[in-house]
Amino acid sequence: MQGTAWISWLRCLAVFGVVLIHTVGATATAGAEGRTGAVDGWVARALDLPLLWVVPVFVMLSGALTLDPARFAGTGSFLRRRVWRLVPALVVWHLVYLAYLALTRPASWSGPGDALARALTGQVAPHLYFFWIVLGLSLLTPLLVPWLARTGRREWVLAGLVAWAVPVLSLWPLGPGGEPVGVTHSAWTWWLPYLGAYLMGFGLRGVVLPRRWTLVAALLTVALAALLTWQWKNPAAPDWLQAWAGAHYYSPSVAALCLCVYLLAQSLIRPGGALAVLTGDRVMAVVDPLGRATLGIFALHFLVLLIGTDTGLLGPPVAPWPILLGRFLVVGAVTTGVVLLLRRVPVVRTVL
């Protein structure tokens, strides 16, 4: 695949967006509940809510690369590589977090059966469900690639829109009494709400926006980010907005934000694009290795954050906004340094 600088950049932006969300999330929640100062709460939510695109865009990038029929070497070869890449990482990181929590929070350990139940329902650490998403979509990929190979972009985008509509419709007030229909959350169904993003990532690969539409997408990105920041847990937000376009991963607002971010990155970070300077050889010599290390950074950062807040070295979970910014820089830098170092070790790098 040619011109992948934007993918490396978007991977980096997404993974450090995840780090920032987890760094400021407790303070954002405390601010919404009146347990911290208004300024700290609003700064935290302004650093958190505009980044709701990070996980769906990670999935879109996976689709852009993984669903390419030209790169598909057959079902057996593909599944061996993906299983060897994902299953050890999934197992190891669940064990790492279970061990840390058992050592620091003894009441959290109730035996292996309970640990397995927590792993299958996403109650070990708030980010590990991503491994299950990618694993589920990978197992589905050999069924998707032949269809993608014999169809065109119109069909790909339509399929992506239809699949993305599943989680959106599931949280609209369409059930009895105006309740949401609901999305099932378990290890074997986490992939389903992200199938649309996976297909859309491939469907929109190579689409470069004309200049006038680039400006529209940029303005829409800013507007959606501001809207999500304002409406999240805000009593002043109208009920219809919260019901039909809430500030959560399965919101139509977040879906639109994801598409804008994805298309903007692809249109701007390329030779001849407005941000062509970011595609230079010297720049990419730094960014490409970081892009390849994003799975490890994603997996490890929350442990670094826990250790920093548990020991008090990075302050309490709910903290003033200057501490939050410093904590983000420290967690991001330490995690990145450790991951890049460990990726030099042949066996360890299989889980990073």
C-alpha positions as CSV (number, residue, x, y, z in Angstrom):
1,M,0.0,0.0,0.0
2,Q,1.5,3.3,-1.1
3,G,1.5,6.5,0.9
4,T,1.1,5.2,4.4
5,A,2.6,8.1,6.3
6,W,-0.9,9.2,7.3
7,I,-1.6,5.8,8.8
8,S,1.5,5.9,11.0
9,W,0.6,9.5,12.1
10,L,-3.0,8.6,12.8
11,R,-1.9,5.5,14.8
12,C,0.3,7.7,17.0
13,L,-2.4,10.3,17.5
14,A,-4.9,7.7,18.4
15,V,-2.8,5.8,20.9
16,F,-1.7,9.0,22.7
17,G,-5.3,10.0,22.6
18,V,-6.1,6.8,24.5
19,V,-3.4,7.7,27.0
20,L,-4.8,11.2,27.5
21,I,-8.4,9.9,27.9
22,H,-7.3,7.5,30.7
23,T,-5.2,10.2,32.3
24,V,-8.0,12.8,32.6
25,G,-11.0,10.6,32.7
26,A,-11.4,10.4,36.5
27,T,-11.1,14.2,36.8
28,A,-13.7,14.7,34.0
29,T,-16.1,12.5,35.8
30,A,-15.5,14.2,39.1
31,G,-16.1,17.5,37.5
32,A,-19.4,16.4,36.1
33,E,-20.4,15.1,39.5
34,G,-19.3,18.3,41.4
35,R,-16.4,16.6,43.2
36,T,-13.7,18.9,41.9
37,G,-13.4,22.5,40.7
38,A,-15.3,23.6,37.7
39,V,-12.2,24.7,35.8
40,D,-10.4,21.4,36.4
41,G,-13.5,19.5,35.4
42,W,-14.1,21.4,32.2
43,V,-10.4,21.3,31.2
44,A,-10.4,17.5,31.7
45,R,-13.6,16.9,29.7
46,A,-12.2,19.2,26.9
47,L,-9.2,16.9,26.8
48,D,-11.3,13.7,26.9
49,L,-14.5,14.0,24.9
50,P,-13.1,15.3,21.6
51,L,-11.0,12.1,21.5
52,L,-13.9,9.7,21.4
53,W,-12.8,8.9,17.8
54,V,-9.6,7.1,18.9
55,V,-10.8,3.5,19.2
56,P,-13.1,3.4,16.1
57,V,-10.3,5.0,14.1
58,F,-7.9,2.4,15.3
59,V,-10.3,-0.2,13.9
60,M,-10.7,1.8,10.7
61,L,-6.9,1.7,10.2
62,S,-6.8,-2.0,10.9
63,G,-9.5,-2.4,8.2
64,A,-7.5,-0.3,5.7
65,L,-4.5,-2.6,6.0
66,T,-6.0,-6.0,6.8
67,L,-8.9,-6.1,4.4
68,D,-6.8,-5.3,1.3
69,P,-7.2,-8.3,-1.1
70,A,-3.8,-7.6,-2.6
71,R,-2.1,-8.2,0.8
72,F,-4.2,-11.3,1.6
73,A,-2.0,-14.4,1.3
74,G,-4.7,-17.0,2.0
75,T,-6.9,-17.9,5.0
76,G,-4.4,-20.3,6.7
77,S,-1.5,-17.9,6.4
78,F,-3.5,-14.9,7.5
79,L,-5.1,-16.6,10.5
80,R,-1.8,-18.1,11.7
81,R,-0.1,-14.6,11.7
82,R,-3.1,-12.9,13.3
83,V,-3.6,-15.5,16.0
84,W,0.1,-15.6,16.8
85,R,0.1,-11.8,17.0
86,L,-3.1,-11.3,19.1
87,V,-3.7,-14.3,21.3
88,P,-0.4,-14.2,23.2
89,A,-0.8,-10.5,23.7
90,L,-4.5,-10.9,24.9
91,V,-3.5,-13.6,27.4
92,V,-0.3,-12.0,28.7
93,W,-1.9,-8.5,29.2
94,H,-4.9,-9.9,31.0
95,L,-2.6,-11.9,33.3
96,V,-0.4,-8.8,33.9
97,Y,-3.3,-6.7,35.0
98,L,-4.9,-9.4,37.0
99,A,-1.6,-10.0,38.8
100,Y,-1.1,-6.3,39.5
101,L,-4.6,-5.8,40.8
102,A,-4.4,-8.9,43.0
103,L,-1.2,-7.6,44.5
104,T,-2.4,-4.0,45.1
105,R,-6.1,-4.7,45.7
106,P,-6.3,-8.1,47.3
107,A,-10.1,-7.9,47.5
108,S,-10.2,-8.0,43.7
109,W,-9.0,-11.6,43.5
110,S,-11.7,-14.3,44.0
111,G,-10.1,-17.2,42.1
112,P,-9.4,-18.1,38.5
113,G,-13.1,-18.6,37.7
114,D,-13.9,-15.1,38.7
115,A,-10.8,-13.8,36.8
116,L,-12.0,-15.5,33.6
117,A,-15.5,-14.1,34.0
118,R,-14.0,-10.6,34.4
119,A,-11.8,-11.0,31.4
120,L,-14.8,-12.1,29.3
121,T,-16.9,-9.1,30.4
122,G,-14.2,-6.4,30.3
123,Q,-13.8,-5.9,34.0
124,V,-10.0,-6.4,34.3
125,A,-8.8,-3.1,32.8
126,P,-10.9,-0.6,30.7
127,H,-8.9,-0.9,27.5
128,L,-8.2,-4.7,27.1
129,Y,-11.5,-5.2,25.3
130,F,-9.7,-3.8,22.2
131,F,-7.8,-7.1,21.8
132,W,-11.1,-9.0,21.6
133,I,-12.4,-6.6,19.0
134,V,-9.4,-7.0,16.7
135,L,-9.4,-10.8,17.3
136,G,-13.0,-11.1,16.4
137,L,-12.7,-9.0,13.3
138,S,-9.6,-10.9,12.2
139,L,-11.5,-14.2,12.4
140,L,-14.1,-12.7,10.1
141,T,-11.6,-11.2,7.6
142,P,-11.2,-14.4,5.5
143,L,-15.0,-14.2,4.8
144,L,-14.9,-10.5,3.9
145,V,-11.8,-10.4,1.6
146,P,-13.3,-12.4,-1.3
147,W,-16.4,-10.3,-1.4
148,L,-14.3,-7.1,-1.3
149,A,-12.1,-8.4,-4.1
150,R,-15.1,-8.7,-6.5
151,T,-17.0,-5.6,-5.6
152,G,-16.2,-1.8,-5.6
153,R,-16.0,1.2,-3.3
154,R,-19.7,1.9,-3.5
155,E,-20.6,-1.5,-2.1
156,W,-17.8,-1.2,0.5
157,V,-19.0,2.1,1.8
158,L,-22.6,1.1,1.8
159,A,-21.8,-2.1,3.7
160,G,-19.8,0.0,6.2
161,L,-22.6,2.4,6.7
162,V,-25.1,-0.4,7.3
163,A,-22.9,-2.2,9.7
164,W,-22.0,1.0,11.6
165,A,-25.8,1.7,11.9
166,V,-26.2,-1.4,14.1
167,P,-24.6,0.0,17.3
168,V,-26.1,3.5,16.5
169,L,-29.6,2.1,16.2
170,S,-29.1,-0.2,19.3
171,L,-28.7,2.8,21.6
172,W,-31.5,4.9,20.1
173,P,-34.7,5.1,22.2
174,L,-36.6,2.6,20.0
175,G,-37.5,-0.1,22.6
176,P,-40.6,-0.4,24.7
177,G,-41.2,2.8,26.7
178,G,-38.5,4.6,24.7
179,E,-35.7,2.5,26.1
180,P,-32.6,1.7,24.1
181,V,-32.6,-1.7,22.4
182,G,-29.1,-2.3,23.8
183,V,-25.8,-3.7,22.6
184,T,-24.5,-6.9,24.2
185,H,-21.0,-6.5,25.9
186,S,-19.0,-9.7,26.0
187,A,-15.7,-11.0,24.6
188,W,-17.4,-12.8,21.6
189,T,-19.6,-9.8,20.6
190,W,-17.4,-6.8,21.1
191,W,-16.3,-6.9,17.5
192,L,-19.9,-6.5,16.2
193,P,-20.3,-2.7,16.9
194,Y,-17.0,-2.1,15.2
195,L,-17.6,-4.0,12.0
196,G,-18.8,-0.9,10.3
197,A,-15.6,1.0,11.2
198,Y,-13.6,-2.0,10.0
199,L,-15.3,-2.0,6.6
200,M,-15.3,1.8,6.3
201,G,-11.6,2.0,6.9
202,F,-11.0,-0.1,3.8
203,G,-13.9,1.5,1.9
204,L,-12.5,5.0,2.3
205,R,-8.9,4.1,1.8
206,G,-7.4,6.3,-0.9
207,V,-10.1,8.9,-0.8
208,V,-8.6,12.4,-0.9
209,L,-11.0,15.3,-0.2
210,P,-11.0,18.3,-2.5
211,R,-9.8,21.5,-0.8
212,R,-13.3,22.9,-0.2
213,W,-14.5,19.7,1.4
214,T,-11.3,19.5,3.5
215,L,-12.3,22.9,5.1
216,V,-15.8,21.6,5.6
217,A,-14.5,18.4,7.3
218,A,-12.2,20.4,9.5
219,L,-15.0,22.8,10.6
220,L,-17.3,19.8,11.3
221,T,-14.6,18.1,13.3
222,V,-14.2,21.2,15.5
223,A,-18.0,21.6,15.9
224,L,-18.5,17.9,16.8
225,A,-15.6,18.0,19.3
226,A,-17.1,21.1,20.9
227,L,-20.6,19.6,21.0
228,L,-19.5,16.3,22.6
229,T,-17.5,18.2,25.2
230,W,-20.5,20.4,26.1
231,Q,-23.2,17.8,26.2
232,W,-21.5,15.0,28.1
233,K,-23.2,14.6,31.5
234,N,-24.5,18.1,31.2
235,P,-28.0,18.7,32.6
236,A,-28.4,21.7,30.3
237,A,-28.2,19.5,27.2
238,P,-31.6,18.7,25.8
239,D,-33.0,15.2,26.4
240,W,-33.5,14.5,22.7
241,L,-29.8,15.2,22.0
242,Q,-28.7,12.9,24.8
243,A,-31.1,10.2,23.7
244,W,-30.4,10.2,19.9
245,A,-26.8,11.5,19.7
246,G,-25.2,11.0,23.1
247,A,-21.5,11.5,23.9
248,H,-20.4,7.8,23.6
249,Y,-18.6,5.5,21.2
250,Y,-21.8,4.4,19.5
251,S,-23.2,7.9,18.8
252,P,-23.9,9.1,15.3
253,S,-21.9,12.2,16.3
254,V,-18.9,10.2,17.1
255,A,-19.3,8.2,13.8
256,A,-19.3,11.4,11.9
257,L,-16.3,12.6,13.8
258,C,-14.4,9.4,13.1
259,L,-15.0,9.8,9.3
260,C,-13.9,13.4,9.4
261,V,-10.7,12.6,11.3
262,Y,-9.9,9.7,9.0
263,L,-10.5,11.6,5.8
264,L,-8.6,14.7,7.0
265,A,-5.5,12.6,7.9
266,Q,-5.6,10.9,4.6
267,S,-6.1,14.1,2.7
268,L,-3.6,16.3,4.5
269,I,-0.7,14.1,5.5
270,R,0.5,13.1,2.1
271,P,3.0,14.4,-0.5
272,G,1.3,17.4,-2.0
273,G,-1.1,17.8,1.0
274,A,-1.2,20.7,3.3
275,L,0.8,18.7,5.9
276,A,3.3,17.2,3.4
277,V,6.1,18.3,5.7
278,L,5.1,15.5,8.1
279,T,5.8,12.8,5.4
280,G,9.5,13.6,5.1
281,D,12.0,10.8,5.4
282,R,13.6,12.1,8.6
283,V,10.2,12.6,10.2
284,M,8.9,9.2,9.3
285,A,12.1,7.6,10.6
286,V,10.7,8.5,14.0
287,V,7.0,8.2,13.4
288,D,7.0,4.8,11.6
289,P,8.6,2.9,14.6
290,L,6.1,4.6,16.9
291,G,3.3,3.6,14.7
292,R,4.4,-0.1,14.8
293,A,4.7,0.1,18.6
294,T,1.2,1.4,19.2
295,L,-0.3,-1.9,20.3
296,G,2.4,-2.2,23.0
297,I,1.8,1.4,24.1
298,F,-1.9,0.8,24.2
299,A,-1.5,-2.3,26.3
300,L,1.1,-0.9,28.8
301,H,0.1,2.7,29.4
302,F,-2.7,2.0,31.8
303,L,-0.3,-0.1,34.0
304,V,2.2,2.8,34.1
305,L,-0.7,5.2,35.0
306,L,-1.9,2.9,37.8
307,I,1.6,2.6,39.3
308,G,2.0,6.3,39.1
309,T,-1.3,7.1,40.9
310,D,-1.1,4.2,43.3
311,T,2.3,5.3,44.5
312,G,1.5,9.0,44.5
313,L,4.3,9.8,42.2
314,L,1.9,11.2,39.6
315,G,-0.6,12.6,42.0
316,P,-4.1,11.2,42.9
317,P,-6.5,10.1,40.1
318,V,-8.5,13.3,40.4
319,A,-6.1,16.2,40.2
320,P,-5.8,19.8,39.0
321,W,-5.4,20.2,35.2
322,P,-1.7,21.2,35.3
323,I,-1.0,17.9,37.0
324,L,-3.1,16.0,34.5
325,L,-1.0,17.5,31.6
326,G,2.3,16.6,33.4
327,R,1.0,13.1,34.1
328,F,0.0,12.6,30.5
329,L,3.5,13.6,29.3
330,V,5.2,11.3,31.9
331,V,3.0,8.3,31.2
332,G,3.3,8.7,27.5
333,A,7.0,9.1,27.5
334,V,7.7,6.3,30.0
335,T,5.4,3.9,28.2
336,T,6.8,4.7,24.8
337,G,10.4,4.3,26.0
338,V,9.8,1.0,27.7
339,V,7.9,-0.4,24.7
340,L,10.5,0.6,22.2
341,L,13.2,-0.9,24.4
342,L,11.2,-4.2,25.0
343,R,10.5,-4.5,21.3
344,R,14.2,-5.2,20.8
345,V,13.8,-8.5,22.8
346,P,12.6,-11.2,20.3
347,V,10.2,-13.1,22.5
348,V,8.8,-10.1,24.4
349,R,8.1,-8.2,21.2
350,T,5.4,-10.8,20.3
351,V,3.1,-9.2,22.9
352,L,4.0,-5.6,22.0
